[in-house]
Amino acid sequence: MSPTSDDHLAPERSLADINADIRCLFARADGRLSDAERIRHATLLGEWASAIRASVVPAA
């Protein structure tokens, strides 16, 4: 399957911003996440992965 133009959209937030949110989540939770915080963490990881994919430049 060939990539579509939607696969390379710019992320809404920077990797640094997403990473900062992940770090703050763990700092506030003292390293132990509640169920709600685990869901938030999973959402942030998905957002981070999307931002990583958007930052990859296809080889020539």
VEXPALUM-494385 format. One record per residue: residue in one letter; x, y, z of N, C-alpha, C in turn; residue number from 1. Coordinates in nm, 3 decimals, decimal comma. Last residue first. Layout:
N
+------+---------+---------+---------+---------+---------+---------+---------+---------+---------+------+
| resn |     npx |     npy |     npz |    capx |    capy |    capz |     cpx |     cpy |     cpz | resi |
+------+---------+---------+---------+---------+---------+---------+---------+---------+---------+------+
|    A |       X |       Y |       Z |       X |       Y |       Z |       X |       Y |       Z |  NUM |
...
+------+---------+---------+---------+---------+---------+---------+---------+---------+---------+------+
This chain:
60
+------+---------+---------+---------+---------+---------+---------+---------+---------+---------+------+
| resn |     npx |     npy |     npz |    capx |    capy |    capz |     cpx |     cpy |     cpz | resi |
+------+---------+---------+---------+---------+---------+---------+---------+---------+---------+------+
|    A |   1,521 |   0,905 |  -0,084 |   1,511 |   0,941 |  -0,226 |   1,513 |   0,820 |  -0,314 |   60 |
|    A |   1,315 |   0,826 |   0,196 |   1,442 |   0,820 |   0,123 |   1,419 |   0,852 |  -0,023 |   59 |
|    P |   1,101 |   1,056 |   0,372 |   1,120 |   0,937 |   0,287 |   1,254 |   0,943 |   0,214 |   58 |
|    V |   1,150 |   1,161 |   0,696 |   1,163 |   1,204 |   0,557 |   1,187 |   1,079 |   0,472 |   57 |
|    V |   0,948 |   1,178 |   0,978 |   1,036 |   1,094 |   0,897 |   1,032 |   1,143 |   0,752 |   56 |
|    S |   0,757 |   1,316 |   1,115 |   0,888 |   1,380 |   1,103 |   0,986 |   1,300 |   1,016 |   55 |
|    A |   0,537 |   1,156 |   1,128 |   0,527 |   1,277 |   1,046 |   0,663 |   1,342 |   1,024 |   54 |
|    R |   0,624 |   0,967 |   1,312 |   0,600 |   0,926 |   1,173 |   0,596 |   1,048 |   1,081 |   53 |
|    I |   0,630 |   1,133 |   1,542 |   0,753 |   1,071 |   1,492 |   0,736 |   1,033 |   1,345 |   52 |
|    A |   0,360 |   1,190 |   1,569 |   0,453 |   1,300 |   1,544 |   0,585 |   1,247 |   1,491 |   51 |
|    S |   0,264 |   0,934 |   1,624 |   0,219 |   1,005 |   1,504 |   0,313 |   1,119 |   1,468 |   50 |
|    A |   0,390 |   0,891 |   1,871 |   0,421 |   0,804 |   1,757 |   0,379 |   0,870 |   1,625 |   49 |
|    W |   0,262 |   1,089 |   2,024 |   0,407 |   1,094 |   2,005 |   0,447 |   1,011 |   1,883 |   48 |
|    E |   0,002 |   0,993 |   2,023 |   0,029 |   1,126 |   1,966 |   0,178 |   1,139 |   1,934 |   47 |
|    G |   0,045 |   0,755 |   2,161 |  -0,008 |   0,753 |   2,024 |   0,019 |   0,884 |   1,952 |   46 |
|    L |   0,130 |   0,858 |   2,405 |   0,221 |   0,774 |   2,327 |   0,175 |   0,765 |   2,182 |   45 |
|    L |  -0,104 |   0,990 |   2,488 |   0,016 |   1,068 |   2,460 |   0,117 |   0,988 |   2,377 |   44 |
|    T |  -0,268 |   0,765 |   2,527 |  -0,305 |   0,868 |   2,430 |  -0,183 |   0,951 |   2,390 |   43 |
|    A |  -0,128 |   0,640 |   2,733 |  -0,147 |   0,570 |   2,605 |  -0,183 |   0,669 |   2,495 |   42 |
|    H |  -0,161 |   0,838 |   2,932 |  -0,027 |   0,801 |   2,886 |  -0,036 |   0,732 |   2,750 |   41 |
|    R |  -0,437 |   0,828 |   2,971 |  -0,375 |   0,952 |   2,922 |  -0,237 |   0,923 |   2,865 |   40 |
|    I |  -0,451 |   0,569 |   3,075 |  -0,521 |   0,601 |   2,950 |  -0,462 |   0,727 |   2,888 |   39 |
|    R |  -0,306 |   0,607 |   3,307 |  -0,258 |   0,510 |   3,207 |  -0,323 |   0,536 |   3,072 |   38 |
|    E |  -0,470 |   0,783 |   3,441 |  -0,339 |   0,831 |   3,395 |  -0,278 |   0,736 |   3,293 |   37 |
|    A |  -0,681 |   0,614 |   3,500 |  -0,705 |   0,731 |   3,415 |  -0,573 |   0,784 |   3,359 |   36 |
|    D |  -0,548 |   0,432 |   3,671 |  -0,609 |   0,386 |   3,546 |  -0,632 |   0,502 |   3,449 |   35 |
|    S |  -0,242 |   0,593 |   3,779 |  -0,377 |   0,541 |   3,802 |  -0,432 |   0,492 |   3,668 |   34 |
|    L |   0,105 |   0,520 |   3,788 |  -0,010 |   0,578 |   3,720 |  -0,141 |   0,511 |   3,761 |   33 |
|    R |   0,381 |   0,612 |   3,952 |   0,275 |   0,511 |   3,958 |   0,148 |   0,573 |   3,901 |   32 |
|    G |   0,558 |   0,824 |   3,953 |   0,596 |   0,703 |   3,881 |   0,493 |   0,593 |   3,882 |   31 |
|    D |   0,425 |   1,031 |   4,077 |   0,534 |   0,965 |   4,150 |   0,572 |   0,832 |   4,087 |   30 |
|    A |   0,257 |   1,173 |   3,921 |   0,207 |   1,045 |   3,971 |   0,311 |   0,971 |   4,054 |   29 |
|    R |   0,399 |   1,392 |   3,836 |   0,283 |   1,415 |   3,924 |   0,238 |   1,286 |   3,990 |   28 |
|    A |   0,583 |   1,258 |   3,672 |   0,631 |   1,335 |   3,787 |   0,517 |   1,357 |   3,887 |   27 |
|    F |   0,423 |   1,151 |   3,469 |   0,492 |   1,061 |   3,562 |   0,542 |   1,135 |   3,686 |   26 |
|    L |   0,333 |   1,392 |   3,353 |   0,238 |   1,292 |   3,399 |   0,303 |   1,199 |   3,500 |   25 |
|    C |   0,572 |   1,511 |   3,277 |   0,491 |   1,572 |   3,383 |   0,391 |   1,473 |   3,440 |   24 |
|    R |   0,647 |   1,340 |   3,066 |   0,733 |   1,353 |   3,185 |   0,654 |   1,411 |   3,303 |   23 |
|    I |   0,436 |   1,387 |   2,887 |   0,459 |   1,252 |   2,939 |   0,542 |   1,259 |   3,067 |   22 |
|    D |   0,475 |   1,660 |   2,834 |   0,350 |   1,615 |   2,897 |   0,366 |   1,476 |   2,958 |   21 |
|    A |   0,724 |   1,649 |   2,709 |   0,711 |   1,722 |   2,834 |   0,584 |   1,680 |   2,908 |   20 |
|    N |   0,654 |   1,511 |   2,477 |   0,746 |   1,449 |   2,572 |   0,736 |   1,517 |   2,709 |   19 |
|    I |   0,498 |   1,707 |   2,354 |   0,437 |   1,580 |   2,392 |   0,523 |   1,511 |   2,498 |   18 |
|    D |   0,691 |   1,906 |   2,314 |   0,573 |   1,934 |   2,395 |   0,508 |   1,805 |   2,444 |   17 |
|    A |   0,873 |   1,772 |   2,146 |   0,918 |   1,823 |   2,275 |   0,799 |   1,850 |   2,368 |   16 |
|    L |   0,722 |   1,727 |   1,918 |   0,767 |   1,612 |   1,998 |   0,809 |   1,657 |   2,137 |   15 |
|    S |   0,454 |   1,970 |   1,894 |   0,591 |   1,924 |   1,874 |   0,622 |   1,802 |   1,960 |   14 |
|    R |   0,125 |   1,914 |   1,763 |   0,216 |   1,959 |   1,868 |   0,354 |   1,903 |   1,841 |   13 |
|    E |   0,016 |   1,825 |   1,527 |  -0,041 |   1,946 |   1,587 |   0,051 |   2,003 |   1,694 |   12 |
|    P |   0,243 |   1,727 |   1,266 |   0,173 |   1,704 |   1,393 |   0,120 |   1,835 |   1,449 |   11 |
|    A |   0,174 |   1,741 |   0,919 |   0,251 |   1,792 |   1,033 |   0,173 |   1,767 |   1,161 |   10 |
|    L |   0,115 |   1,442 |   0,736 |   0,069 |   1,571 |   0,787 |   0,155 |   1,612 |   0,905 |    9 |
|    H |   0,161 |   1,205 |   0,603 |   0,274 |   1,294 |   0,630 |   0,230 |   1,433 |   0,672 |    8 |
|    D |  -0,063 |   1,063 |   0,544 |   0,036 |   0,999 |   0,629 |   0,147 |   1,093 |   0,671 |    7 |
|    D |  -0,210 |   1,206 |   0,360 |  -0,251 |   1,216 |   0,500 |  -0,148 |   1,157 |   0,595 |    6 |
|    S |  -0,111 |   1,126 |   0,116 |  -0,067 |   1,257 |   0,165 |  -0,105 |   1,276 |   0,312 |    5 |
|    T |  -0,026 |   0,778 |   0,162 |  -0,110 |   0,887 |   0,113 |  -0,059 |   1,018 |   0,168 |    4 |
|    P |   0,191 |   0,517 |   0,054 |   0,153 |   0,620 |   0,152 |   0,066 |   0,726 |   0,086 |    3 |
|    S |   0,063 |   0,214 |  -0,089 |   0,145 |   0,334 |  -0,097 |   0,098 |   0,438 |   0,003 |    2 |
|    M |   0,085 |  -0,117 |   0,000 |   0,000 |   0,000 |   0,000 |   0,089 |   0,123 |   0,000 |    1 |
+------+---------+---------+---------+---------+---------+---------+---------+---------+---------+------+
